[in-house]
Amino acid sequence: MNFALPEDVIDFGEAVKQFAIEHVQPSAEERDSKEEWSTEIWRKMGEMGLLGLCFPEEYGGQGADCLTTTYAAEKFSEGAFDGGLALAWGAHTIIGSMPIVLCGTEEQKQRYVPKLATGEFTAGLGLTEPGSGSDAAGSMMTRAEKKGDRYVLNGSKMFITNGPIGDVFIVMAVTDKAKGPMGISAFIVEKEFKGFSSGKKLEKMGMRTSTTSELIFEDMEVPEENLLSKENSGFLRIGKATLEWERTVLVASGLGGISGMLDESIRYAKNREQFGEPIINFQAIQDKIARVRSKIDASRLLLYISAMKKDKGQPAPNESSIAKLHTTETLMEAAYELGQIHGGYCFIHEYPVERFYRDARLASLGGGTNEVMRSIIAANYK
Ligand SMILES: Cc1cc2nc3c(=O)[nH]c(=O)nc-3n(C[C@H](O)[C@H](O)[C@H](O)COP(=O)(O)OP(=O)(O)OC[C@H]3O[C@@H](n4cnc5c(N)ncnc54)[C@H](O)[C@@H]3O)c2cc1C
């Protein structure tokens, strides 16, 4: 594989980073503190083409491949210092919209994708439930029953990113309980549908610039034309189509966050003096920098391999799971070590490393926990 990124991809990544430095980073601390969603930044991201980056051009997107999208996600977070907004972006573009792009009918794509590309519609994915997370398919309680030309959904979804502000959600529901995971269907649900409501905004430890809530369906009516892919093929077909995108692009945001925070920590270590000299002169500090730096590079290669395989049309379930596991473990380690470089200041709100520490906690949980990633990887060797 050729790991040299094309020049236009590098240039685009730099432009995305500059956008994030200029428009996102300056207000990140305040938005995190107030747990505030910014429609203004979201609109600007839409204007720059970021909200439809990997959608086909014929539906208003930018037509970027998986590698370009991965690199853009990385560079955005490198400049933004805002894990929450990167999460909202990933939830909208990858898990909320790509199922329609990859599995939707022509009519569904025409109806939704152009509005998702501009940000007129914001999307999310409703898979997790209050009682089912890792075993999302096996323990799913949300039911969809066909009645005439519509499906009637009852149940709820938990921890849904963009829940309070979203317009369109991909919602998984059981259509044939006897078939287990092969009896789950996916639906395109609009917030205006009768019987839809979103619960109160959940207060979070990190990723506070994104919004999260429960979604509740009480006899919610979904027109049959909003069934996504064939009945009973929702979980397996859509999961297969989008999961590897999620485990590559969303994880790349975490990688960019580490990279940006490492640069920030090196700057700090050069300026902070103890015992009459900059702390970067101490071997203990250099050791932290070297360990985080080398793990960033390893994560980057793993993510690029996964993205390149996607772009070649090859499945990458193992590669994307390994990339997710390695990057999120690096993220947790970096949150601790880069915090140590800042001493007591890592505990103070106005230092971005404090926000980074809280945001990092989600990485080993969302999109499949690290325990689940290890069992997927190990399953190859049974
Ligand atoms: C901020 C945030 C945003 C989220 N956004 C979304 C979203 O947009 N859409 C969505 O659908 N979901 C979303 N989630 C849900 C997230 O994907 C789940 O939290 C995650 O999949 C874990 O599920 P759980 O919390 O139910 O934990 P559980 O599945 O209950 O796991 C609890 C513990 O048991 C372990 N465990 C479970 N099963 C096994 C096993 N077989 N082997 C070993 N260990 C196991 C887990 O690793 C974990 O340590 C979000 C969560 C958060 C916190």
Ligand as a Chemical Component Dictionary entry (heavy atoms), coordinates in Angstrom:
data_LIG
# 
_chem_comp.id                   LIG 
_chem_comp.type                 NON-POLYMER 
_chem_comp.pdbx_formal_charge   0 
_chem_comp.three_letter_code    LIG 
# 
loop_
_chem_comp_atom.comp_id 
_chem_comp_atom.atom_id 
_chem_comp_atom.alt_atom_id 
_chem_comp_atom.type_symbol 
_chem_comp_atom.charge 
_chem_comp_atom.model_Cartn_x 
_chem_comp_atom.model_Cartn_y 
_chem_comp_atom.model_Cartn_z 
_chem_comp_atom.pdbx_ordinal 
LIG C1  C1  C 0 -22.134 10.159 24.629 1  
LIG C2  C2  C 0 -22.656 8.928  23.973 2  
LIG C3  C3  C 0 -23.107 8.989  22.662 3  
LIG C4  C4  C 0 -23.655 7.850  22.038 4  
LIG N1  N1  N 0 -24.190 7.955  20.775 5  
LIG C5  C5  C 0 -24.916 6.926  20.277 6  
LIG C6  C6  C 0 -25.662 7.085  19.058 7  
LIG O1  O1  O 0 -25.642 8.135  18.414 8  
LIG N2  N2  N 0 -26.418 6.041  18.627 9  
LIG C7  C7  C 0 -26.481 4.853  19.305 10 
LIG O2  O2  O 0 -27.195 3.951  18.860 11 
LIG N3  N3  N 0 -25.759 4.663  20.444 12 
LIG C8  C8  C 0 -24.996 5.676  20.959 13 
LIG N4  N4  N 0 -24.283 5.521  22.133 14 
LIG C9  C9  C 0 -24.335 4.214  22.818 15 
LIG C10 C10 C 0 -23.018 3.456  22.812 16 
LIG O3  O3  O 0 -22.762 2.939  21.530 17 
LIG C11 C11 C 0 -23.156 2.359  23.899 18 
LIG O4  O4  O 0 -23.058 3.023  25.151 19 
LIG C12 C12 C 0 -22.129 1.275  23.755 20 
LIG O5  O5  O 0 -22.376 0.491  22.639 21 
LIG C13 C13 C 0 -22.106 0.348  25.012 22 
LIG O6  O6  O 0 -23.376 -0.088 25.354 23 
LIG P1  P1  P 0 -23.883 0.045  26.876 24 
LIG O7  O7  O 0 -23.620 1.432  27.320 25 
LIG O8  O8  O 0 -25.294 -0.435 26.918 26 
LIG O9  O9  O 0 -22.948 -0.913 27.711 27 
LIG P2  P2  P 0 -23.153 -2.496 27.938 28 
LIG O10 O10 O 0 -23.331 -3.191 26.655 29 
LIG O11 O11 O 0 -24.169 -2.693 28.996 30 
LIG O12 O12 O 0 -21.715 -2.878 28.513 31 
LIG C14 C14 C 0 -21.344 -2.733 29.886 32 
LIG C15 C15 C 0 -19.975 -3.378 30.054 33 
LIG O13 O13 O 0 -20.045 -4.785 29.748 34 
LIG C16 C16 C 0 -19.097 -5.119 28.757 35 
LIG N5  N5  N 0 -19.614 -6.172 27.903 36 
LIG C17 C17 C 0 -20.848 -6.283 27.365 37 
LIG N6  N6  N 0 -20.934 -7.378 26.608 38 
LIG C18 C18 C 0 -19.717 -7.963 26.621 39 
LIG C19 C19 C 0 -19.149 -9.137 26.032 40 
LIG N7  N7  N 0 -19.856 -9.939 25.227 41 
LIG N8  N8  N 0 -17.859 -9.435 26.301 42 
LIG C20 C20 C 0 -17.125 -8.646 27.113 43 
LIG N9  N9  N 0 -17.598 -7.542 27.703 44 
LIG C21 C21 C 0 -18.869 -7.198 27.456 45 
LIG C22 C22 C 0 -18.888 -3.805 27.978 46 
LIG O14 O14 O 0 -17.657 -3.801 27.270 47 
LIG C23 C23 C 0 -18.920 -2.796 29.116 48 
LIG O15 O15 O 0 -17.659 -2.778 29.741 49 
LIG C24 C24 C 0 -23.691 6.619  22.739 50 
LIG C25 C25 C 0 -23.190 6.547  24.054 51 
LIG C26 C26 C 0 -22.708 7.679  24.683 52 
LIG C27 C27 C 0 -22.224 7.567  26.110 53 
# 
loop_
_chem_comp_bond.comp_id 
_chem_comp_bond.atom_id_1 
_chem_comp_bond.atom_id_2 
_chem_comp_bond.value_order 
_chem_comp_bond.pdbx_ordinal 
LIG C1  C2  SING 1  
LIG C2  C3  SING 2  
LIG C2  C26 DOUB 3  
LIG C3  C4  DOUB 4  
LIG C4  N1  SING 5  
LIG C4  C24 SING 6  
LIG N1  C5  DOUB 7  
LIG C5  C6  SING 8  
LIG C5  C8  SING 9  
LIG C6  O1  DOUB 10 
LIG C6  N2  SING 11 
LIG N2  C7  SING 12 
LIG C7  O2  DOUB 13 
LIG C7  N3  SING 14 
LIG N3  C8  DOUB 15 
LIG C8  N4  SING 16 
LIG N4  C9  SING 17 
LIG N4  C24 SING 18 
LIG C9  C10 SING 19 
LIG C10 O3  SING 20 
LIG C10 C11 SING 21 
LIG C11 O4  SING 22 
LIG C11 C12 SING 23 
LIG C12 O5  SING 24 
LIG C12 C13 SING 25 
LIG C13 O6  SING 26 
LIG O6  P1  SING 27 
LIG P1  O7  DOUB 28 
LIG P1  O8  SING 29 
LIG P1  O9  SING 30 
LIG O9  P2  SING 31 
LIG P2  O10 DOUB 32 
LIG P2  O11 SING 33 
LIG P2  O12 SING 34 
LIG O12 C14 SING 35 
LIG C14 C15 SING 36 
LIG C15 O13 SING 37 
LIG C15 C23 SING 38 
LIG O13 C16 SING 39 
LIG C16 N5  SING 40 
LIG C16 C22 SING 41 
LIG N5  C17 SING 42 
LIG N5  C21 SING 43 
LIG C17 N6  DOUB 44 
LIG N6  C18 SING 45 
LIG C18 C19 SING 46 
LIG C18 C21 DOUB 47 
LIG C19 N7  SING 48 
LIG C19 N8  DOUB 49 
LIG N8  C20 SING 50 
LIG C20 N9  DOUB 51 
LIG N9  C21 SING 52 
LIG C22 O14 SING 53 
LIG C22 C23 SING 54 
LIG C23 O15 SING 55 
LIG C24 C25 DOUB 56 
LIG C25 C26 SING 57 
LIG C26 C27 SING 58 
# 
